[in-house]
C-alpha cells in the first residue's frame, strides 16, 4: 500500500461511517416498532362537552424539526387566534357618538334613539382563527373542531403523535416555544363543535399502519379497543 492510497481509504471510511449514522437515524417502521407505546387510557365518553388533559407543542422542538411546520394532513400548522373575552362573561361598553352606547359584539337595547343624520355603529363578529391540534384520531378523528371554554379559542385536529396514541390528551400547536412553555399542561373543559369523519381518518392512516402508534389508532377507530390496549 502506497502513500497515494491513503486519501481513497480515508474517504471510503468516512463514507461508510456516514452511511451507518444515517441508517441509524431513520424513523421508518423498524425504528418506531422498537419503541414501547404509551400506557393505554380508557377513552372518554363521546360527549360534546369534555374535560381533557392538554399539552402544547411547536414545530421547532427537537422531535418535530424533521416535519417542519406541516401537519399530518400535509397542510400547514396554524396557531389559534388570541383568547376571546366574550361579552356575556366580561361586558365592556364604549361610547360611540353622543347618544349610543355599544357593547363589544352587542348593540345595547337601551340605547337612546340616534340623532337625525347620525350614523349608528354596528359591531360585526369576526370568525375566530382556527388553530391546529394533535390527538389520537381514535378518540378525536381528523377534522374534529372544538373550543376551549376557558379562552374561547377554536382548534381543529389535523395532526397526531406517537406519545398521544391511546391517551386522552390533546396537544395544542403554538407558533413559538415561549407560547408553548407558557401553556404548559392544563386540564381543560372543551366544547366539540364538529366531530371528524371516522372513515376518512381510517383512509388517511391506512398507508402508515406499519407504525404501532398508527395501528393502535386504527384499531380504536374500528371499535377494537381491547386489541388497541394490548398493542405494545
C-alpha positions in Angstrom: 0.0 0.0 0.0 1.5 3.3 -1.1 1.1 6.7 0.5 -1.0 7.7 -2.5 -3.7 5.2 -1.5 -4.4 6.9 1.9 -6.8 9.5 0.6 -9.0 6.9 -1.1 -9.0 4.7 2.0 -9.9 7.6 4.3 -12.7 8.8 2.0 -14.2 5.3 1.9 -14.1 5.0 5.7 -15.8 8.4 6.2 -18.5 7.5 3.6 -19.1 4.2 5.4 -19.4 5.9 8.8 -21.9 8.5 7.4 -24.0 5.7 5.9 -24.2 3.8 9.2 -25.1 7.0 11.1 -27.9 8.0 8.7 -29.4 4.5 8.7 -29.4 4.5 12.5 -31.3 7.8 12.5 -34.0 6.8 10.0 -37.5 7.0 11.5 -39.1 4.2 9.5 -41.4 1.4 10.7 -38.5 -0.7 12.0 -37.4 2.2 14.3 -40.9 3.0 15.6 -41.6 -0.7 16.1 -38.8 -0.8 18.7 -40.4 1.8 20.9 -42.9 0.9 23.6 -46.3 2.6 23.1 -47.6 4.8 25.9 -49.8 3.2 28.6 -53.3 2.9 27.3 -56.1 5.0 28.9 -59.8 4.1 28.8 -61.3 6.6 26.4 -63.5 9.4 27.5 -67.3 9.2 26.8 -68.1 10.8 23.4 -69.9 13.9 24.5 -69.9 17.4 23.0 -68.6 18.7 26.4 -65.4 17.0 27.7 -62.7 17.7 30.3 -59.4 16.8 28.7 -55.7 16.9 29.5 -54.0 19.4 27.2 -50.3 20.0 26.4 -48.6 22.2 23.8 -46.1 21.8 21.0 -44.3 23.8 18.3 -42.5 23.0 15.1 -39.1 24.0 16.4 -39.0 21.2 19.0 -36.2 18.7 18.5 -38.6 15.8 17.8 -40.6 17.8 15.3 -38.0 19.6 13.2 -37.9 16.8 10.7 -41.6 17.5 9.9 -41.3 21.3 9.9 -44.5 23.4 10.2 -46.5 20.7 8.5 -49.4 18.7 9.9 -50.3 15.0 9.3 -52.7 16.0 6.5 -49.9 17.6 4.6 -51.0 21.2 5.3 -49.5 23.9 7.4 -49.7 24.1 11.2 -51.6 27.2 12.4 -51.7 28.8 15.8 -55.1 29.8 17.1 -56.1 33.4 17.4 -55.8 35.3 20.7 -58.0 34.4 23.7 -61.6 35.7 23.3 -63.3 37.6 26.1 -66.9 37.0 25.4 -69.4 39.8 26.0 -71.7 37.8 28.3 -68.7 36.9 30.5 -66.9 40.3 30.6 -69.2 43.0 29.3 -67.5 46.3 28.3 -69.1 49.4 26.8 -67.5 52.2 24.9 -69.2 55.5 23.9 -69.9 55.9 20.2 -71.2 59.4 19.4 -73.2 61.4 22.0 -76.2 59.1 22.3 -75.3 55.5 21.6 -73.5 53.0 23.9 -72.3 49.9 22.0 -71.1 46.8 23.8 -68.3 44.9 22.2 -70.1 42.4 19.9 -73.6 43.6 21.1 -75.7 46.7 20.5 -77.4 47.8 23.7 -81.2 47.6 23.5 -81.4 50.5 25.9 -79.5 53.0 23.7 -81.2 56.3 23.1 -82.5 56.9 19.6 -79.7 58.4 17.5 -80.0 62.0 16.4 -81.2 62.5 12.9 -78.5 62.0 10.3 -76.1 60.3 12.8 -74.5 57.0 11.8 -75.1 54.1 14.1 -72.2 51.8 14.8 -72.7 48.1 14.1 -70.5 45.6 15.7 -69.5 42.7 13.4 -68.3 39.5 15.0 -65.2 38.1 13.4 -64.7 34.4 12.8 -62.0 33.1 15.2 -58.7 31.9 13.7 -58.7 28.1 14.0 -55.5 26.6 15.4 -54.0 23.1 14.8 -54.1 20.4 17.4 -52.8 16.8 17.6 -54.5 13.9 19.2 -55.3 10.2 19.0 -57.6 10.1 16.0 -59.3 7.1 17.5 -60.8 9.4 20.1 -61.0 12.7 18.1 -61.0 11.8 14.4 -59.2 14.1 11.9 -61.3 17.3 11.3 -62.8 17.4 14.8 -63.2 21.0 15.8 -63.5 22.2 19.4 -63.5 25.3 21.5 -61.5 25.8 24.7 -64.2 27.1 27.1 -61.6 29.0 29.3 -60.3 31.1 26.4 -62.9 30.8 23.6 -60.1 29.8 21.2 -61.0 27.2 18.5 -58.8 24.3 17.3 -59.1 21.6 14.7 -57.5 18.1 14.9 -55.2 17.9 11.9 -52.1 16.2 13.5 -51.2 13.2 15.6 -48.2 11.9 17.6 -46.6 8.8 19.0 -47.0 10.0 22.6 -50.7 10.7 22.1 -51.6 7.2 21.0 -54.1 5.6 23.4 -54.3 8.8 25.5 -57.0 11.3 26.4 -54.6 14.2 25.7 -54.9 17.0 23.1 -51.7 18.7 22.0 -52.2 22.4 21.0 -50.0 23.9 18.4 -48.2 27.1 19.3 -46.2 29.3 17.0 -43.2 29.7 19.4 -41.5 27.9 22.2 -42.3 30.8 24.5 -46.1 30.3 23.9 -45.7 26.5 24.3 -43.9 26.9 27.6 -46.4 29.4 28.8 -49.3 27.0 28.2 -47.6 24.0 29.8 -50.0 21.3 30.7 -53.6 22.0 31.7 -56.8 20.2 32.4 -59.3 22.0 30.1 -63.1 21.8 29.5 -63.8 21.8 25.8 -66.9 22.0 23.6 -66.8 19.9 20.5 -68.3 21.9 17.6 -67.8 19.3 14.9 -66.8 15.6 15.1 -64.4 14.4 12.4 -65.1 11.5 10.0 -64.1 8.1 11.2 -63.9 6.5 7.7 -61.8 9.3 6.3 -59.4 9.1 9.3 -59.0 5.3 8.6 -58.3 6.0 4.9 -55.6 8.6 5.8 -53.9 6.3 8.4 -54.0 3.1 6.4 -50.8 3.7 4.3 -48.9 4.1 7.6 -50.3 1.3 9.7 -46.9 -0.4 10.0 -46.2 2.1 12.7 -47.6 0.7 16.1 -49.0 4.0 17.2 -50.9 4.4 14.0 -52.1 0.8 14.1 -53.4 1.5 17.6 -55.4 4.5 16.4 -56.9 2.4 13.6 -57.9 -0.4 15.9 -59.7 2.2 18.1 -61.5 3.7 15.0 -62.7 0.2 14.2 -64.0 -0.3 17.7 -61.4 -2.9 18.6 -60.4 -1.3 21.9 -59.1 -4.5 23.6 -56.7 -5.1 20.8 -55.6 -1.5 20.8 -55.0 -1.6 24.6 -53.0 -4.8 24.2 -50.7 -3.4 21.4 -47.2 -2.6 22.6 
